[in-house]
């Protein structure tokens, strides 16, 4: 089964633990999401953190599947044209992997997200 994403654009790797994403005003999620004052939905920010996590996952982790969103804290809105930077920190926890990430725009926090993954793909 392939994953479906509400976000059309692609993340761009910057380093071993960082990706960026420029929020295009043409993203389909903006249709009807606060017309006249569009805000990038929080779940789309979490999706970008997830993509950034997969992009920066340690090689030893192998194929990863998200097992849980442990916590999500939205700190500031994200608008069309903003450039999100997602910084990811990985930690192995027994047989799973934990990802603590921070999504920022222009140096200010937009979201702080903690995700948990299991190795071995979709099981």
Residue, then its C-alpha position, 0 to 999 in steps of 0.5 A: x500500500x502506498x502512502x497518500x500525502x496532502x502535500x504536493x511539494x518535495x522536501x530538500x535535504x540540507x544536511x544529515x539531519x535537516x530538510x527544507x520545504x518552501x510552502x507554495x501558494x499552489x498547494x491544494x490544501x489551501x483551497x478553502x482553508x481560511x480563504x483570504x487568509x490562508x494558513x498551512x494546516x498543522x497536519x501538513x507541517x507534521x507530514x513534512x516532519x515525517x518526510x524529513x524524518x524518513x529523509x534523514x533516518x540513520x542507515x542502520x534503521x533500515x526501512x521505517x514505518x511510523x508507529x506513533x505521533x507521541x506529541x505535537x505542539x504547534x507554536x506559530x502559523x505557517x503561511x504560503x511562501x514560508x520556507x520551513x526548515x525541519x531539524x531532526x534528531x534520532x534516537x534508538x529505543x530498544x527495537x524502535x526509533x524515536x524522532x524529535x523534530x523542530x520545524x522553523x520558519x525564518x528562525x522562529x519555531x512553527x512546531x515541535x514534533x516527536x514521532x516513533x517508528x519501527x523498523x522493517x517497513x509496513x507490518 
